[in-house]
Amino acid sequence: PPSAAEPFWLKISEPASATAALANAPSTFSRRAMAPSSPHRARSGLLAAALAAAAAAAALGLVTGGLPGLGFAALKASPAVKTPAAAVKAPPAVKAPLAVKTPAAAEKAPPAVKKPPAVKAPPAAKKPATSYALFMKEMSKTMEKGLSVGERAKIVAGMWAAAGDKGKKKYEDEAASLKKAYDDAQPPAPPKRPLSGFMIFGGDKRAGIMKANPDFAVGDIGKKLGEMWKAVSEADKTAYSKKAAEAKKVYEKALAAFTKEHGEPLKK
């Protein structure tokens, strides 16, 4: 039988009623425990009452930590019901519709309207021949064949010098008649554009530059005029600018009169 220092009810591993616990004890000890004069009878009554209270509390869910001293295990909470995975996932986001592209043809700007080409002047008539050219043409018919251009020119020059005023008059009259016909056939010429202040300055200084530098080419003369213009004082430049302004006014009046009588001048 178990000793008084280690009662048998401390060895109980599974919950059971007081009657079942006592039934598992040895018969001799049972009789002793249940005897009216036994000190274990009182302890058994207290144990039975404690076991009954613990069982009732466990049934009602009041005991959750268990009674390790009495062999009762803690009540385990039922596992949480898992939500289905399909219900957890959010529905896919609705994609925005693609932007409608504008046709490339609609994006291009319409082609610019081309301006009609300006009316150009008709090709000028061939200039009339001079008196010497007429004489050369007639004398070439009497020369021998096989002569070079240089030889023909040399012979004609000698013949022209020997013709004298009387011999030249025929060709000069013919050249004058051709020139008059040519001039009459030409459209009226519009007034010339006015010169700028620098161009007026160049007209005044060009003769002096050419006299001092006879070997100057056209480019050299222009370069020299540019250097001289830079050295001109502001007062002199202002004077040339005023001359240019006056020439512009004269040109504008002449152009207005020409346009009124002959229309807009043709562009060359």
Summary of the structure (lengths in Angstrom):
residues: 268
radius of gyration: 68.6
end to end distance: 145.3
largest distance: 193.8
contacts: 512
relative contact order: 0.06
helix: 57%
strand: 1%
